[in-house]
Amino acid sequence: MNIDQMTLASRLKDARISASFTQEQVAKALDLPRTAIVQSESGNRAVSTLELAKLAQLYGRPIASFFTEASAPEEDVLVALFRAAQAEGQDMPWQSEVSRYLGICRSGVELEHLLDRPPHIGPPSYDLPQPRNVMEAVEQGSIVAEQERRRLALGHNPIPDMSDLINSQNIWASGADLPDDMSGLFLNHSSIGLFILVNFGHRRARKRFSYAHEYAHALLDREDSATVSREDNRRKLPEVRANAFAAAFLLPRTGVWAFLNSRFKAGPSLIEQTVYDPAAEQNAEEVRASRRAAPRSQVLTYEDVATLAHHFGVSYQAALFRLKSLSIVNDAEFGELRDKEHFGKQYLELLQVLVDLEGLDERKPDREIVSQVVHLALEAYRREEISKGKLRDLSKLLNFSARELVMLAEAA
């Protein structure tokens, strides 16, 4: 729809105010002087298509909303969550848990505004069409995982901590007490930005996979206000795509092959080499060599799968399925190795490292998000942006001692 410059300017201003951003914060996010934002919102400056795309991402809305006659008010984030969980009208004991985390996020956003911090834009959104079948979902998830690894310069190395990585991408992320059939959830709302929660009660390896799974939703399904990952919707194509992303992101193709090569496994039984000789180009002569691997030396065992799983911090089953998806093991080998999973776990237990994958996290579930907000609160108090009373209010939300938090703030 064609609209005049003054109408567009008014809608840009309304969108900024609705998303709770100052003109200075928007200017920093777009790397423009504040006067450019002022002129754009007054209709005295044309806005480029690239700037409109950045503003749409910043405000958490589609670019088309700037050109429509009127946009509907944003749905309440909890209402969106309950709708996604198909739990309207049901008694949900996890509601208060999620509400508390949303309160922590809102406090964090408020403190960032007071400190004039750049807004949480988050990682890029991969605007792919919805997959039409399982194969397309798997291909999309795998391709985006490889692209995201390149963007983050991760190489083919294991990821030390998924929650730290997600937080570094300006996404609030933490563990929480969720129903056992719910592995995690992703929320996108103007009041909090991008937000990921995973089930803190699950084993460590599964939590890592859940973090990567929800990160995929943040990259691929950002148009949805809420996405809930639970057992009864695991066959839906967006969930299949997120699982494919998580597997490829945590177990990159080149990393898996590098690991196997270091163990001299999964290679060809006959190794051939041809040496180039520039002097022999005219008569097409070759210098060839070959060597046959020792019998059964290339066969993968349960020990290889278990060690691969531990190396990348995933479950034995996740590692085995990744080997199958990369065509490194065939159906018969997959079945045999799956039947020997208990031997793989016994092997890791013998080495006293099985706890790294199957142990429960004994730390506080909200440590990641709380540490971020405490940092912001201490800085805001030091700069006299908040009072002691505000610190005491925050201490209740964060389950901290008010006296201790005030003492730390006054010492800063």
Summary of the structure (lengths in Angstrom):
residues: 412
radius of gyration: 25.7
end to end distance: 53.5
largest distance: 88.1
contacts: 1266
relative contact order: 0.10
helix: 55%
strand: 9%
